[in-house]
Amino acid sequence: MIKLIKAVLALFFAHISQSGEDKCLRALRTHNSKGIKYMKQHDVIISGLNMDLTDAIKNVVQAKVEKLFEHEEHIIRMRVELEYDSHKRSHQNEFIAKGTLEVRGNDHYVHAETDDLYKSIEEMVQKLDRMIRRRSRLRKVKRKNPHLSDIP
């Protein structure tokens, strides 16, 4: 155990001296002392409405949402609300997945409704992924082509 801690600290200080603090924190997040990648548990809040959340559902949501944290480093928190809605008149059962992504600037809100819970979760994650990629693309365009009013 002590050898593992020493190896992690050595990796930490080596990265600080070479490339700065951001890359160091990223390296600690994705590698352990033996170079094996592992997943960090991010701040994901999962709640259910009109349904019980099992460990399997929570694990699926955590695994799907992990992709978003790989694309954007500045995510503060992710909230996922899973809802079961039974329409009495039309005899349709709907699963609704609502996602709130808290980032610097404006937060992103998304919801997806289908007749399958896992399909709703997948659609919600895809929508949030598109939003994050669009935000990143617009930030790069603004950086390359600044407006005259942006230049002091």
N, CA, C and O atoms as a GROMACS GRO file, in nm:
protein
  608
    1MET      N    1   0.082  -0.119   0.000
    1MET     CA    2   0.000   0.000   0.000
    1MET      C    3   0.087   0.126   0.000
    1MET      O    4   0.057   0.222  -0.070
    2ILE      N    5   0.194   0.123   0.079
    2ILE     CA    6   0.283   0.239   0.087
    2ILE      C    7   0.355   0.258  -0.046
    2ILE      O    8   0.378   0.372  -0.088
    3LYS      N    9   0.392   0.148  -0.112
    3LYS     CA   10   0.458   0.158  -0.242
    3LYS      C   11   0.365   0.223  -0.344
    3LYS      O   12   0.410   0.303  -0.427
    4LEU      N   13   0.237   0.190  -0.339
    4LEU     CA   14   0.139   0.248  -0.431
    4LEU      C   15   0.128   0.398  -0.409
    4LEU      O   16   0.123   0.475  -0.505
    5ILE      N   17   0.123   0.440  -0.284
    5ILE     CA   18   0.112   0.583  -0.253
    5ILE      C   19   0.238   0.656  -0.299
    5ILE      O   20   0.228   0.766  -0.354
    6LYS      N   21   0.354   0.598  -0.277
    6LYS     CA   22   0.479   0.660  -0.319
    6LYS      C   23   0.484   0.673  -0.471
    6LYS      O   24   0.530   0.774  -0.524
    7ALA      N   25   0.437   0.571  -0.542
    7ALA     CA   26   0.438   0.574  -0.688
    7ALA      C   27   0.344   0.681  -0.741
    7ALA      O   28   0.377   0.752  -0.836
    8VAL      N   29   0.227   0.693  -0.680
    8VAL     CA   30   0.130   0.795  -0.723
    8VAL      C   31   0.186   0.934  -0.696
    8VAL      O   32   0.173   1.023  -0.781
    9LEU      N   33   0.248   0.955  -0.580
    9LEU     CA   34   0.306   1.086  -0.550
    9LEU      C   35   0.422   1.118  -0.644
    9LEU      O   36   0.439   1.233  -0.686
   10ALA      N   37   0.503   1.019  -0.677
   10ALA     CA   38   0.613   1.041  -0.771
   10ALA      C   39   0.559   1.081  -0.908
   10ALA      O   40   0.612   1.172  -0.972
   11LEU      N   41   0.453   1.013  -0.952
   11LEU     CA   42   0.388   1.047  -1.079
   11LEU      C   43   0.332   1.188  -1.073
   11LEU      O   44   0.343   1.264  -1.170
   12PHE      N   45   0.273   1.223  -0.962
   12PHE     CA   46   0.214   1.354  -0.944
   12PHE      C   47   0.319   1.464  -0.955
   12PHE      O   48   0.301   1.560  -1.030
   13PHE      N   49   0.429   1.450  -0.880
   13PHE     CA   50   0.532   1.554  -0.881
   13PHE      C   51   0.608   1.557  -1.013
   13PHE      O   52   0.653   1.664  -1.054
   14ALA      N   53   0.623   1.444  -1.079
   14ALA     CA   54   0.689   1.442  -1.210
   14ALA      C   55   0.607   1.520  -1.312
   14ALA      O   56   0.663   1.594  -1.393
   15HIS      N   57   0.476   1.503  -1.310
   15HIS     CA   58   0.391   1.574  -1.405
   15HIS      C   59   0.383   1.722  -1.374
   15HIS      O   60   0.374   1.803  -1.466
   16ILE      N   61   0.387   1.760  -1.248
   16ILE     CA   62   0.383   1.902  -1.214
   16ILE      C   63   0.508   1.972  -1.268
   16ILE      O   64   0.498   2.081  -1.326
   17SER      N   65   0.622   1.911  -1.250
   17SER     CA   66   0.746   1.976  -1.294
   17SER      C   67   0.755   1.981  -1.446
   17SER      O   68   0.818   2.072  -1.500
   18GLN      N   69   0.694   1.885  -1.516
   18GLN     CA   70   0.707   1.880  -1.661
   18GLN      C   71   0.602   1.963  -1.733
   18GLN      O   72   0.636   2.039  -1.823
   19SER      N   73   0.476   1.949  -1.696
   19SER     CA   74   0.373   2.003  -1.784
   19SER      C   75   0.266   2.085  -1.716
   19SER      O   76   0.169   2.123  -1.782
   20GLY      N   77   0.277   2.114  -1.592
   20GLY     CA   78   0.177   2.198  -1.528
   20GLY      C   79   0.073   2.117  -1.455
   20GLY      O   80   0.069   1.995  -1.464
   21GLU      N   81  -0.012   2.187  -1.382
   21GLU     CA   82  -0.106   2.123  -1.292
   21GLU      C   83  -0.221   2.053  -1.363
   21GLU      O   84  -0.263   1.946  -1.320
   22ASP      N   85  -0.273   2.112  -1.474
   22ASP     CA   86  -0.389   2.052  -1.542
   22ASP      C   87  -0.358   1.912  -1.593
   22ASP      O   88  -0.436   1.819  -1.570
   23LYS      N   89  -0.247   1.895  -1.661
   23LYS     CA   90  -0.212   1.763  -1.714
   23LYS      C   91  -0.184   1.665  -1.602
   23LYS      O   92  -0.211   1.545  -1.616
   24CYS      N   93  -0.132   1.714  -1.493
   24CYS     CA   94  -0.104   1.627  -1.378
   24CYS      C   95  -0.232   1.572  -1.321
   24CYS      O   96  -0.242   1.452  -1.294
   25LEU      N   97  -0.331   1.657  -1.302
   25LEU     CA   98  -0.458   1.610  -1.247
   25LEU      C   99  -0.526   1.513  -1.343
   25LEU      O  100  -0.587   1.416  -1.299
   26ARG      N  101  -0.515   1.537  -1.474
   26ARG     CA  102  -0.572   1.447  -1.572
   26ARG      C  103  -0.503   1.311  -1.567
   26ARG      O  104  -0.568   1.208  -1.580
   27ALA      N  105  -0.370   1.311  -1.548
   27ALA     CA  106  -0.296   1.185  -1.540
   27ALA      C  107  -0.334   1.107  -1.416
   27ALA      O  108  -0.350   0.985  -1.423
   28LEU      N  109  -0.350   1.173  -1.305
   28LEU     CA  110  -0.392   1.103  -1.184
   28LEU      C  111  -0.532   1.047  -1.196
   28LEU      O  112  -0.565   0.945  -1.136
   29ARG      N  113  -0.616   1.114  -1.275
   29ARG     CA  114  -0.752   1.069  -1.288
   29ARG      C  115  -0.761   0.944  -1.375
   29ARG      O  116  -0.851   0.862  -1.356
   30THR      N  117  -0.669   0.926  -1.470
   30THR     CA  118  -0.684   0.816  -1.564
   30THR      C  119  -0.585   0.702  -1.546
   30THR      O  120  -0.602   0.597  -1.609
   31HIS      N  121  -0.481   0.717  -1.463
   31HIS     CA  122  -0.382   0.610  -1.448
   31HIS      C  123  -0.350   0.586  -1.302
   31HIS      O  124  -0.347   0.679  -1.220
   32ASN      N  125  -0.325   0.462  -1.271
   32ASN     CA  126  -0.272   0.432  -1.138
   32ASN      C  127  -0.122   0.406  -1.151
   32ASN      O  128  -0.066   0.433  -1.257
   33SER      N  129  -0.057   0.357  -1.047
   33SER     CA  130   0.089   0.344  -1.047
   33SER      C  131   0.140   0.243  -1.150
   33SER      O  132   0.255   0.253  -1.194
   34LYS      N  133   0.058   0.148  -1.190
   34LYS     CA  134   0.102   0.047  -1.286
   34LYS      C  135   0.065   0.085  -1.429
   34LYS      O  136   0.090   0.008  -1.522
   35GLY      N  137   0.007   0.203  -1.449
   35GLY     CA  138  -0.028   0.247  -1.583
   35GLY      C  139  -0.163   0.195  -1.630
   35GLY      O  140  -0.196   0.209  -1.748
   36ILE      N  141  -0.240   0.135  -1.542
   36ILE     CA  142  -0.370   0.080  -1.580
   36ILE      C  143  -0.475   0.189  -1.565
   36ILE      O  144  -0.480   0.259  -1.464
   37LYS      N  145  -0.559   0.202  -1.666
   37LYS     CA  146  -0.664   0.304  -1.660
   37LYS      C  147  -0.777   0.258  -1.569
   37LYS      O  148  -0.810   0.139  -1.564
   38TYR      N  149  -0.834   0.352  -1.498
   38TYR     CA  150  -0.951   0.324  -1.416
   38TYR      C  151  -1.047   0.440  -1.427
   38TYR      O  152  -1.009   0.550  -1.467
   39MET      N  153  -1.172   0.416  -1.390
   39MET     CA  154  -1.275   0.517  -1.402
   39MET      C  155  -1.294   0.587  -1.269
   39MET      O  156  -1.308   0.522  -1.166
   40LYS      N  157  -1.294   0.717  -1.271
   40LYS     CA  158  -1.318   0.794  -1.150
   40LYS      C  159  -1.469   0.814  -1.136
   40LYS      O  160  -1.538   0.840  -1.235
   41GLN      N  161  -1.518   0.801  -1.016
   41GLN     CA  162  -1.659   0.825  -0.992
   41GLN      C  163  -1.683   0.975  -0.985
   41GLN      O  164  -1.635   1.042  -0.894
   42HIS      N  165  -1.755   1.026  -1.080
   42HIS     CA  166  -1.782   1.169  -1.086
   42HIS      C  167  -1.908   1.201  -1.008
   42HIS      O  168  -1.979   1.112  -0.962
   43ASP      N  169  -1.934   1.329  -0.994
   43ASP     CA  170  -2.049   1.375  -0.918
   43ASP      C  171  -2.175   1.362  -1.003
   43ASP      O  172  -2.213   1.455  -1.074
   44VAL      N  173  -2.240   1.247  -0.996
   44VAL     CA  174  -2.362   1.220  -1.070
   44VAL      C  175  -2.472   1.190  -0.969
   44VAL      O  176  -2.460   1.100  -0.886
   45ILE      N  177  -2.580   1.267  -0.976
   45ILE     CA  178  -2.694   1.249  -0.887
   45ILE      C  179  -2.804   1.182  -0.967
   45ILE      O  180  -2.850   1.237  -1.067
   46ILE      N  181  -2.847   1.065  -0.924
   46ILE     CA  182  -2.949   0.988  -0.994
   46ILE      C  183  -3.071   0.976  -0.904
   46ILE      O  184  -3.060   0.935  -0.788
   47SER      N  185  -3.187   1.012  -0.957
   47SER     CA  186  -3.310   1.002  -0.879
   47SER      C  187  -3.420   0.941  -0.965
   47SER      O  188  -3.415   0.949  -1.088
   48GLY      N  189  -3.517   0.880  -0.901
   48GLY     CA  190  -3.627   0.815  -0.972
   48GLY      C  191  -3.760   0.866  -0.924
   48GLY      O  192  -3.778   0.895  -0.805
   49LEU      N  193  -3.854   0.878  -1.015
   49LEU     CA  194  -3.989   0.923  -0.984
   49LEU      C  195  -4.087   0.816  -1.031
   49LEU      O  196  -4.088   0.778  -1.148
   50ASN      N  197  -4.168   0.767  -0.940
   50ASN     CA  198  -4.267   0.661  -0.968
   50ASN      C  199  -4.201   0.529  -1.007
   50ASN      O  200  -4.261   0.448  -1.077
   51MET      N  201  -4.080   0.507  -0.962
   51MET     CA  202  -4.011   0.382  -0.991
   51MET      C  203  -3.898   0.363  -0.890
   51MET      O  204  -3.848   0.459  -0.832
   52ASP      N  205  -3.860   0.238  -0.869
   52ASP     CA  206  -3.749   0.206  -0.781
   52ASP      C  207  -3.622   0.197  -0.864
   52ASP      O  208  -3.620   0.134  -0.970
   53LEU      N  209  -3.516   0.258  -0.815
   53LEU     CA  210  -3.388   0.251  -0.884
   53LEU      C  211  -3.307   0.135  -0.829
   53LEU      O  212  -3.273   0.132  -0.711
   54THR      N  213  -3.278   0.041  -0.914
   54THR     CA  214  -3.195  -0.073  -0.875
   54THR      C  215  -3.048  -0.039  -0.897
   54THR      O  216  -3.015   0.060  -0.961
   55ASP      N  217  -2.962  -0.122  -0.843
   55ASP     CA  218  -2.818  -0.101  -0.864
   55ASP      C  219  -2.782  -0.115  -1.012
   55ASP      O  220  -2.692  -0.046  -1.060
   56ALA      N  221  -2.850  -0.203  -1.083
   56ALA     CA  222  -2.822  -0.222  -1.226
   56ALA      C  223  -2.853  -0.095  -1.305
   56ALA      O  224  -2.776  -0.056  -1.392
   57ILE      N  225  -2.965  -0.031  -1.275
   57ILE     CA  226  -3.002   0.093  -1.344
   57ILE      C  227  -2.901   0.202  -1.313
   57ILE      O  228  -2.859   0.276  -1.402
   58LYS      N  229  -2.862   0.213  -1.186
   58LYS     CA  230  -2.764   0.315  -1.147
   58LYS      C  231  -2.630   0.291  -1.216
   58LYS      O  232  -2.564   0.386  -1.259
   59ASN      N  233  -2.589   0.166  -1.227
   59ASN     CA  234  -2.462   0.135  -1.294
   59ASN      C  235  -2.468   0.167  -1.442
   59ASN      O  236  -2.370   0.216  -1.499
   60VAL      N  237  -2.581   0.140  -1.506
   60VAL     CA  238  -2.596   0.171  -1.649
   60VAL      C  239  -2.588   0.322  -1.670
   60VAL      O  240  -2.520   0.368  -1.761
   61VAL      N  241  -2.658   0.398  -1.587
   61VAL     CA  242  -2.656   0.544  -1.601
   61VAL      C  243  -2.514   0.596  -1.578
   61VAL      O  244  -2.467   0.681  -1.654
   62GLN      N  245  -2.448   0.546  -1.477
   62GLN     CA  246  -2.310   0.590  -1.447
   62GLN      C  247  -2.217   0.560  -1.564
   62GLN      O  248  -2.133   0.643  -1.599
   63ALA      N  249  -2.231   0.443  -1.624
   63ALA     CA  250  -2.144   0.406  -1.736
   63ALA      C  251  -2.171   0.492  -1.859
   63ALA      O  252  -2.077   0.532  -1.927
   64LYS      N  253  -2.298   0.521  -1.887
   64LYS     CA  254  -2.332   0.602  -2.004
   64LYS      C  255  -2.286   0.747  -1.985
   64LYS      O  256  -2.235   0.809  -2.079
   65VAL      N  257  -2.303   0.800  -1.865
   65VAL     CA  258  -2.271   0.940  -1.838
   65VAL      C  259  -2.120   0.961  -1.834
   65VAL      O  260  -2.073   1.073  -1.855
   66GLU      N  261  -2.045   0.856  -1.807
   66GLU     CA  262  -1.899   0.867  -1.798
   66GLU      C  263  -1.841   0.920  -1.929
   66GLU      O  264  -1.738   0.987  -1.928
   67LYS      N  265  -1.906   0.890  -2.041
   67LYS     CA  266  -1.860   0.938  -2.172
   67LYS      C  267  -1.860   1.090  -2.177
   67LYS      O  268  -1.773   1.150  -2.239
   68LEU      N  269  -1.958   1.154  -2.112
   68LEU     CA  270  -1.966   1.299  -2.113
   68LEU      C  271  -1.850   1.362  -2.038
   68LEU      O  272  -1.798   1.466  -2.078
   69PHE      N  273  -1.807   1.299  -1.929
   69PHE     CA  274  -1.698   1.352  -1.850
   69PHE      C  275  -1.565   1.340  -1.924
   69PHE      O  276  -1.472   1.415  -1.897
   70GLU      N  277  -1.554   1.245  -2.017
   70GLU     CA  278  -1.434   1.233  -2.098
   70GLU      C  279  -1.424   1.346  -2.199
   70GLU      O  280  -1.313   1.390  -2.232
   71HIS      N  281  -1.537   1.394  -2.249
   71HIS     CA  282  -1.538   1.498  -2.352
   71HIS      C  283  -1.519   1.638  -2.294
   71HIS      O  284  -1.460   1.724  -2.359
   72GLU      N  285  -1.566   1.661  -2.174
   72GLU     CA  286  -1.560   1.794  -2.114
   72GLU      C  287  -1.503   1.784  -1.974
   72GLU      O  288  -1.554   1.709  -1.890
   73GLU      N  289  -1.396   1.857  -1.947
   73GLU     CA  290  -1.331   1.850  -1.816
   73GLU      C  291  -1.395   1.941  -1.713
   73GLU      O  292  -1.378   1.920  -1.593
   74HIS      N  293  -1.467   2.042  -1.758
   74HIS     CA  294  -1.519   2.144  -1.667
   74HIS      C  295  -1.662   2.118  -1.623
   74HIS      O  296  -1.735   2.213  -1.592
   75ILE      N  297  -1.705   1.994  -1.620
   75ILE     CA  298  -1.839   1.961  -1.572
   75ILE      C  299  -1.837   1.964  -1.421
   75ILE      O  300  -1.754   1.899  -1.357
   76ILE      N  301  -1.930   2.039  -1.364
   76ILE     CA  302  -1.938   2.051  -1.219
   76ILE      C  303  -2.019   1.936  -1.162
   76ILE      O  304  -1.975   1.866  -1.070
   77ARG      N  305  -2.137   1.916  -1.217
   77ARG     CA  306  -2.228   1.814  -1.162
   77ARG      C  307  -2.324   1.769  -1.272
   77ARG      O  308  -2.354   1.844  -1.365
   78MET      N  309  -2.369   1.646  -1.259
   78MET     CA  310  -2.466   1.589  -1.353
   78MET      C  311  -2.583   1.534  -1.273
   78MET      O  312  -2.564   1.455  -1.180
   79ARG      N  313  -2.703   1.576  -1.308
   79ARG     CA  314  -2.824   1.524  -1.243
   79ARG      C  315  -2.904   1.445  -1.347
   79ARG      O  316  -2.926   1.491  -1.459
   80VAL      N  317  -2.948   1.327  -1.307
   80VAL     CA  318  -3.030   1.243  -1.393
   80VAL      C  319  -3.157   1.207  -1.317
   80VAL      O  320  -3.151   1.155  -1.206
   81GLU      N  321  -3.271   1.236  -1.377
   81GLU     CA  322  -3.400   1.200  -1.319
   81GLU      C  323  -3.468   1.100  -1.412
   81GLU      O  324  -3.492   1.129  -1.529
   82LEU      N  325  -3.497   0.984  -1.360
   82LEU     CA  326  -3.566   0.880  -1.436
   82LEU      C  327  -3.710   0.874  -1.386
   82LEU      O  328  -3.734   0.865  -1.266
   83GLU      N  329  -3.803   0.878  -1.479
   83GLU     CA  330  -3.944   0.886  -1.442
   83GLU      C  331  -4.024   0.783  -1.521
   83GLU      O  332  -4.001   0.761  -1.640
   84TYR      N  333  -4.118   0.722  -1.452
   84TYR     CA  334  -4.212   0.631  -1.516
   84TYR      C  335  -4.347   0.700  -1.521
   84TYR      O  336  -4.398   0.746  -1.419
   85ASP      N  337  -4.404   0.708  -1.640
   85ASP     CA  338  -4.532   0.776  -1.657
   85ASP      C  339  -4.627   0.682  -1.728
   85ASP      O  340  -4.604   0.643  -1.843
   86SER      N  341  -4.735   0.643  -1.660
   86SER     CA  342  -4.833   0.555  -1.722
   86SER      C  343  -4.956   0.638  -1.761
   86SER      O  344  -5.022   0.696  -1.675
   87HIS      N  345  -4.984   0.641  -1.890
   87HIS     CA  346  -5.101   0.714  -1.939
   87HIS      C  347  -5.222   0.621  -1.929
   87HIS      O  348  -5.227   0.517  -1.993
   88LYS      N  349  -5.317   0.660  -1.850
   88LYS     CA  350  -5.432   0.573  -1.825
   88LYS      C  351  -5.524   0.565  -1.947
   88LYS      O  352  -5.580   0.459  -1.975
   89ARG      N  353  -5.540   0.675  -2.018
   89ARG     CA  354  -5.634   0.676  -2.132
   89ARG      C  355  -5.579   0.604  -2.254
   89ARG      O  356  -5.650   0.526  -2.318
   90SER      N  357  -5.454   0.627  -2.287
   90SER     CA  358  -5.399   0.568  -2.409
   90SER      C  359  -5.332   0.434  -2.385
   90SER      O  360  -5.288   0.369  -2.480
   91HIS      N  361  -5.324   0.390  -2.260
   91HIS     CA  362  -5.264   0.262  -2.223
   91HIS      C  363  -5.119   0.250  -2.271
   91HIS      O  364  -5.074   0.143  -2.309
   92GLN      N  365  -5.047   0.363  -2.269
   92GLN     CA  366  -4.906   0.361  -2.305
   92GLN      C  367  -4.823   0.387  -2.181
   92GLN      O  368  -4.856   0.470  -2.097
   93ASN      N  369  -4.716   0.314  -2.172
   93ASN     CA  370  -4.622   0.336  -2.062
   93ASN      C  371  -4.500   0.408  -2.118
   93ASN      O  372  -4.443   0.366  -2.219
   94GLU      N  373  -4.461   0.516  -2.053
   94GLU     CA  374  -4.348   0.592  -2.100
   94GLU      C  375  -4.243   0.604  -1.991
   94GLU      O  376  -4.275   0.621  -1.873
   95PHE      N  377  -4.120   0.594  -2.032
   95PHE     CA  378  -4.008   0.621  -1.944
   95PHE      C  379  -3.944   0.751  -1.989
   95PHE      O  380  -3.914   0.768  -2.107
   96ILE      N  381  -3.925   0.841  -1.897
   96ILE     CA  382  -3.870   0.972  -1.927
   96ILE      C  383  -3.737   0.985  -1.854
   96ILE      O  384  -3.728   0.961  -1.733
   97ALA      N  385  -3.634   1.022  -1.927
   97ALA     CA  386  -3.502   1.047  -1.869
   97ALA      C  387  -3.471   1.194  -1.887
   97ALA      O  388  -3.464   1.244  -2.000
   98LYS      N  389  -3.452   1.264  -1.775
   98LYS     CA  390  -3.418   1.406  -1.778
   98LYS      C  391  -3.276   1.423  -1.728
   98LYS      O  392  -3.237   1.365  -1.627
   99GLY      N  393  -3.199   1.502  -1.801
   99GLY     CA  394  -3.060   1.523  -1.764
   99GLY      C  395  -3.029   1.671  -1.750
   99GLY      O  396  -3.070   1.752  -1.833
  100THR      N  397  -2.958   1.706  -1.644
  100THR     CA  398  -2.912   1.843  -1.621
  100THR      C  399  -2.761   1.837  -1.605
  100THR      O  400  -2.709   1.769  -1.517
  101LEU      N  401  -2.693   1.909  -1.690
  101LEU     CA  402  -2.548   1.913  -1.688
  101LEU      C  403  -2.505   2.052  -1.644
  101LEU      O  404  -2.529   2.150  -1.713
  102GLU      N  405  -2.441   2.059  -1.528
  102GLU     CA  406  -2.396   2.187  -1.475
  102GLU      C  407  -2.251   2.209  -1.514
  102GLU      O  408  -2.162   2.136  -1.472
  103VAL      N  409  -2.229   2.311  -1.596
  103VAL     CA  410  -2.095   2.346  -1.643
  103VAL      C  411  -2.074   2.495  -1.619
  103VAL      O  412  -2.166   2.566  -1.577
  104ARG      N  413  -1.952   2.542  -1.648
  104ARG     CA  414  -1.928   2.685  -1.641
  104ARG      C  415  -2.013   2.754  -1.747
  104ARG      O  416  -2.015   2.711  -1.862
  105GLY      N  417  -2.081   2.857  -1.708
  105GLY     CA  418  -2.170   2.925  -1.803
  105GLY      C  419  -2.310   2.870  -1.790
  105GLY      O  420  -2.357   2.841  -1.680
  106ASN      N  421  -2.376   2.855  -1.902
  106ASN     CA  422  -2.514   2.807  -1.903
  106ASN      C  423  -2.520   2.656  -1.882
  106ASN      O  424  -2.439   2.581  -1.937
  107ASP      N  425  -2.616   2.613  -1.802
  107ASP     CA  426  -2.638   2.470  -1.781
  107ASP      C  427  -2.714   2.412  -1.900
  107ASP      O  428  -2.781   2.485  -1.973
  108HIS      N  429  -2.703   2.281  -1.918
  108HIS     CA  430  -2.770   2.212  -2.028
  108HIS      C  431  -2.881   2.124  -1.971
  108HIS      O  432  -2.858   2.045  -1.879
  109TYR      N  433  -3.001   2.137  -2.026
  109TYR     CA  434  -3.117   2.057  -1.984
  109TYR      C  435  -3.167   1.977  -2.103
  109TYR      O  436  -3.182   2.030  -2.213
  110VAL      N  437  -3.193   1.848  -2.079
  110VAL     CA  438  -3.237   1.759  -2.186
  110VAL      C  439  -3.335   1.658  -2.129
  110VAL      O  440  -3.323   1.619  -2.012
  111HIS      N  441  -3.432   1.616  -2.210
  111HIS     CA  442  -3.516   1.504  -2.170
  111HIS      C  443  -3.545   1.417  -2.292
  111HIS      O  444  -3.549   1.465  -2.405
  112ALA      N  445  -3.565   1.289  -2.266
  112ALA     CA  446  -3.596   1.193  -2.372
  112ALA      C  447  -3.707   1.102  -2.322
  112ALA      O  448  -3.705   1.055  -2.208
  113GLU      N  449  -3.805   1.076  -2.410
  113GLU     CA  450  -3.921   0.994  -2.374
  113GLU      C  451  -3.934   0.879  -2.472
  113GLU      O  452  -3.947   0.901  -2.593
  114THR      N  453  -3.931   0.757  -2.421
  114THR     CA  454  -3.955   0.638  -2.504
  114THR      C  455  -4.028   0.534  -2.421
  114THR      O  456  -4.057   0.556  -2.303
  115ASP      N  457  -4.059   0.421  -2.482
  115ASP     CA  458  -4.128   0.315  -2.410
  115ASP      C  459  -4.030   0.220  -2.340
  115ASP      O  460  -4.072   0.126  -2.273
  116ASP      N  461  -3.899   0.244  -2.356
  116ASP     CA  462  -3.797   0.162  -2.292
  116ASP      C  463  -3.705   0.252  -2.208
  116ASP      O  464  -3.660   0.355  -2.257
  117LEU      N  465  -3.679   0.214  -2.085
  117LEU     CA  466  -3.598   0.295  -1.995
  117LEU      C  467  -3.456   0.312  -2.046
  117LEU      O  468  -3.402   0.423  -2.046
  118TYR      N  469  -3.394   0.204  -2.089
  118TYR     CA  470  -3.255   0.210  -2.134
  118TYR      C  471  -3.241   0.291  -2.262
  118TYR      O  472  -3.140   0.358  -2.283
  119LYS      N  473  -3.341   0.284  -2.349
  119LYS     CA  474  -3.340   0.364  -2.471
  119LYS      C  475  -3.352   0.513  -2.438
  119LYS      O  476  -3.288   0.596  -2.502
  120SER      N  477  -3.432   0.545  -2.338
  120SER     CA  478  -3.446   0.685  -2.294
  120SER      C  479  -3.314   0.737  -2.239
  120SER      O  480  -3.275   0.850  -2.268
  121ILE      N  481  -3.246   0.656  -2.161
  121ILE     CA  482  -3.116   0.696  -2.105
  121ILE      C  483  -3.016   0.720  -2.218
  121ILE      O  484  -2.943   0.819  -2.216
  122GLU      N  485  -3.013   0.630  -2.315
  122GLU     CA  486  -2.919   0.643  -2.427
  122GLU      C  487  -2.947   0.769  -2.509
  122GLU      O  488  -2.853   0.840  -2.546
  123GLU      N  489  -3.074   0.798  -2.537
  123GLU     CA  490  -3.108   0.918  -2.613
  123GLU      C  491  -3.071   1.045  -2.536
  123GLU      O  492  -3.024   1.141  -2.595
  124MET      N  493  -3.093   1.045  -2.405
  124MET     CA  494  -3.059   1.161  -2.324
  124MET      C  495  -2.909   1.187  -2.328
  124MET      O  496  -2.866   1.302  -2.343
  125VAL      N  497  -2.828   1.082  -2.316
  125VAL     CA  498  -2.682   1.098  -2.319
  125VAL      C  499  -2.636   1.146  -2.456
  125VAL      O  500  -2.545   1.228  -2.466
  126GLN      N  501  -2.698   1.095  -2.563
  126GLN     CA  502  -2.661   1.140  -2.697
  126GLN      C  503  -2.692   1.288  -2.717
  126GLN      O  504  -2.612   1.359  -2.777
  127LYS      N  505  -2.805   1.334  -2.667
  127LYS     CA  506  -2.840   1.476  -2.680
  127LYS      C  507  -2.742   1.564  -2.602
  127LYS      O  508  -2.698   1.668  -2.652
  128LEU      N  509  -2.707   1.522  -2.481
  128LEU     CA  510  -2.610   1.599  -2.403
  128LEU      C  511  -2.472   1.598  -2.468
  128LEU      O  512  -2.401   1.699  -2.464
  129ASP      N  513  -2.435   1.486  -2.527
  129ASP     CA  514  -2.306   1.478  -2.595
  129ASP      C  515  -2.302   1.574  -2.714
  129ASP      O  516  -2.202   1.641  -2.735
  130ARG      N  517  -2.411   1.580  -2.791
  130ARG     CA  518  -2.417   1.676  -2.902
  130ARG      C  519  -2.406   1.819  -2.853
  130ARG      O  520  -2.338   1.901  -2.915
  131MET      N  521  -2.472   1.850  -2.740
  131MET     CA  522  -2.464   1.986  -2.684
  131MET      C  523  -2.321   2.021  -2.643
  131MET      O  524  -2.274   2.132  -2.669
  132ILE      N  525  -2.253   1.927  -2.579
  132ILE     CA  526  -2.116   1.952  -2.535
  132ILE      C  527  -2.023   1.972  -2.654
  132ILE      O  528  -1.939   2.062  -2.654
  133ARG      N  529  -2.038   1.887  -2.756
  133ARG     CA  530  -1.953   1.900  -2.875
  133ARG      C  531  -1.979   2.032  -2.946
  133ARG      O  532  -1.885   2.095  -2.994
  134ARG      N  533  -2.105   2.075  -2.954
  134ARG     CA  534  -2.140   2.202  -3.017
  134ARG      C  535  -2.079   2.318  -2.939
  134ARG      O  536  -2.026   2.412  -2.997
  135ARG      N  537  -2.087   2.311  -2.808
  135ARG     CA  538  -2.031   2.416  -2.722
  135ARG      C  539  -1.880   2.426  -2.742
  135ARG      O  540  -1.825   2.536  -2.752
  136SER      N  541  -1.813   2.312  -2.750
  136SER     CA  542  -1.669   2.312  -2.770
  136SER      C  543  -1.634   2.368  -2.908
  136SER      O  544  -1.538   2.444  -2.921
  137ARG      N  545  -1.709   2.331  -3.010
  137ARG     CA  546  -1.684   2.379  -3.145
  137ARG      C  547  -1.703   2.530  -3.154
  137ARG      O  548  -1.623   2.599  -3.217
  138LEU      N  549  -1.808   2.583  -3.091
  138LEU     CA  550  -1.832   2.726  -3.093
  138LEU      C  551  -1.724   2.802  -3.017
  138LEU      O  552  -1.686   2.913  -3.057
  139ARG      N  553  -1.674   2.744  -2.909
  139ARG     CA  554  -1.566   2.809  -2.834
  139ARG      C  555  -1.440   2.819  -2.921
  139ARG      O  556  -1.371   2.921  -2.917
  140LYS      N  557  -1.410   2.715  -2.999
  140LYS     CA  558  -1.293   2.719  -3.087
  140LYS      C  559  -1.310   2.822  -3.198
  140LYS      O  560  -1.216   2.893  -3.232
  141VAL      N  561  -1.430   2.832  -3.254
  141VAL     CA  562  -1.456   2.928  -3.361
  141VAL      C  563  -1.442   3.070  -3.306
  141VAL      O  564  -1.384   3.157  -3.372
  142LYS      N  565  -1.494   3.094  -3.189
  142LYS     CA  566  -1.485   3.227  -3.130
  142LYS      C  567  -1.340   3.263  -3.098
  142LYS      O  568  -1.301   3.379  -3.109
  143ARG      N  569  -1.261   3.164  -3.058
  143ARG     CA  570  -1.121   3.189  -3.027
  143ARG      C  571  -1.042   3.224  -3.154
  143ARG      O  572  -0.952   3.308  -3.150
  144LYS      N  573  -1.077   3.159  -3.266
  144LYS     CA  574  -1.004   3.183  -3.390
  144LYS      C  575  -1.050   3.309  -3.462
  144LYS      O  576  -0.970   3.375  -3.528
  145ASN      N  577  -1.178   3.343  -3.448
  145ASN     CA  578  -1.233   3.460  -3.517
  145ASN      C  579  -1.297   3.554  -3.415
  145ASN      O  580  -1.420   3.557  -3.404
  146PRO      N  581  -1.218   3.630  -3.341
  146PRO     CA  582  -1.277   3.718  -3.241
  146PRO      C  583  -1.343   3.839  -3.307
  146PRO      O  584  -1.297   3.887  -3.411
  147HIS      N  585  -1.449   3.887  -3.246
  147HIS     CA  586  -1.515   4.008  -3.295
  147HIS      C  587  -1.433   4.129  -3.253
  147HIS      O  588  -1.354   4.121  -3.159
  148LEU      N  589  -1.451   4.240  -3.323
  148LEU     CA  590  -1.377   4.359  -3.288
  148LEU      C  591  -1.414   4.410  -3.149
  148LEU      O  592  -1.330   4.467  -3.079
  149SER      N  593  -1.538   4.389  -3.109
  149SER     CA  594  -1.580   4.435  -2.977
  149SER      C  595  -1.519   4.350  -2.864
  149SER      O  596  -1.513   4.396  -2.750
  150ASP      N  597  -1.475   4.227  -2.896
  150ASP     CA  598  -1.414   4.141  -2.794
  150ASP      C  599  -1.270   4.180  -2.763
  150ASP      O  600  -1.218   4.149  -2.656
  151ILE      N  601  -1.204   4.247  -2.858
  151ILE     CA  602  -1.063   4.282  -2.840
  151ILE      C  603  -1.056   4.412  -2.758
  151ILE      O  604  -1.115   4.512  -2.799
  152PRO      N  605  -0.985   4.413  -2.645
  152PRO     CA  606  -0.978   4.535  -2.564
  152PRO      C  607  -0.887   4.640  -2.625
  152PRO      O  608  -0.871   4.748  -2.569
   0.00000   0.00000   0.00000
